[in-house]
Amino acid sequence: MPYGFIRHIENKGYSQETVTSYEKVLGQFFGYIKSMYPNNKEPYEISPSDIKNYLAFQKKKGKSISTINKELTVIKMLFHFLWEIDKVPVDPAVKLKRFKNNNKPTITIFYEEIESILPKVITNKEYTAQKKAIFLLALKGLKSSEFRFKKENVVYHEHQDYAEIHLKNRVIRLEGNEATIFLEHYLQASTMEGEFVFTTKHHGENLVGPIQVMSILNHLKSISEDYRLPEHLTLVTIRKALAYHLYTKKRYSIQYIAKELGVEENTISLYLKNIMEGILLQKLKEKETDTSIGN
């Protein structure tokens, strides 16, 4: 990838999944440039029109607006990096704007409602320690990739009664009862083979690997049904609700929320902006519906 961009984001702590997805986007972009220009183009020769044409091509292929906007974000990051290291005299992507997306994300279940069942979940005698620990960490906003941490990433401070999970971009601190619940599962996992705290056994095999997304979702689904939540919880649903909660209820800054969720500030800023717009649009639609019913 041009001039060490991938190494740059790896050094910044991006997950391997994110790095791989960025490589794929940039591979597609430069593949398109090569197909348009038989002699190819160096990064400093690429113009805003080239990027616009690529995005239009992706849209014509049927990609969603949100996916195209994500690709634009990656391309912007690349050229900003190249501009910072003086490999392009002018950033061709700096003035390009994201496509408007009318399908804004919204909050369908609020964090307070999810968090309210935590005491019931951790005292449920029918639940395994793993199920309780998954729900507890999901409420901390863990992504699926973050659940694949290793036993060596856990530190227990016995005298101070708290545990720390050292993830790639952040540290999760669990105190008191939360630490007790997590450590119950951690100690069980410590007696088993393998290096991961949360694992999934492959069907029909004796191989055990890091936990798979479907295993996490199945735990969250059963909890949602047991406590009659209005929808099945997912990691995305919880993470979205948590970000909104921290911003609107806790009144935390963008910088603080970005650090808590282990993401870039511009990422969480755009994420919250879209959520707020989505909620506003949803309220307007509900108001229009109520008005039409009243008439």
Stockholm file with secondary structure:
# STOCKHOLM 1.0

chainA/1-295         MPYGFIRHIENKGYSQETVTSYEKVLGQFFGYIKSMYPNNKEPYEISPSDIKNYLAFQKKKGKSISTINKELTVIKMLFHFLWEIDKVPVDPAVKLKRFKNNNKPTITIFYEEIESILPKVITNKEYTAQKKAIFLLALKGLKSSEFRFKKENVVYHEHQDYAEIHLKNRVIRLEGNEATIFLEHYLQASTMEGEFVFTTKHHGENLVGPIQVMSILNHLKSISEDYRLPEHLTLVTIRKALAYHLYTKKRYSIQYIAKELGVEENTISLYLKNIMEGILLQKLKEKETDTSIGN
#=GR chainA/1-295 SS CGGGHHHHHHHTTCCHHHHHHHHHHHHHHHHHHHHHCTTCCCGGGCCHHHHHHHHHHHHHTTCCHHHHHHHHHHHHHHHHHHHHTTSSSSCTTTTCCCCCCSSCCCCSSCHHHHHTTHHHHHTCTTSCHHHHHHHHHHTTTCCGGGGCCBGGGEEEEGGGTEEEEECSSCEEEEEHHHHHHHHHHHHHHHTSSSSBSSEEECTTSSCEEECCHHHHHHHHHHHHHHTTCSSCCCHHHHHHHHHHHHHHTSCCCHHHHHHHHTSCHHHHHHHHHHHHHHHHHHHHHHHHHHHHHHC
#=GC SS_cons         CGGGHHHHHHHTTCCHHHHHHHHHHHHHHHHHHHHHCTTCCCGGGCCHHHHHHHHHHHHHTTCCHHHHHHHHHHHHHHHHHHHHTTSSSSCTTTTCCCCCCSSCCCCSSCHHHHHTTHHHHHTCTTSCHHHHHHHHHHTTTCCGGGGCCBGGGEEEEGGGTEEEEECSSCEEEEEHHHHHHHHHHHHHHHTSSSSBSSEEECTTSSCEEECCHHHHHHHHHHHHHHTTCSSCCCHHHHHHHHHHHHHHTSCCCHHHHHHHHTSCHHHHHHHHHHHHHHHHHHHHHHHHHHHHHHC
//
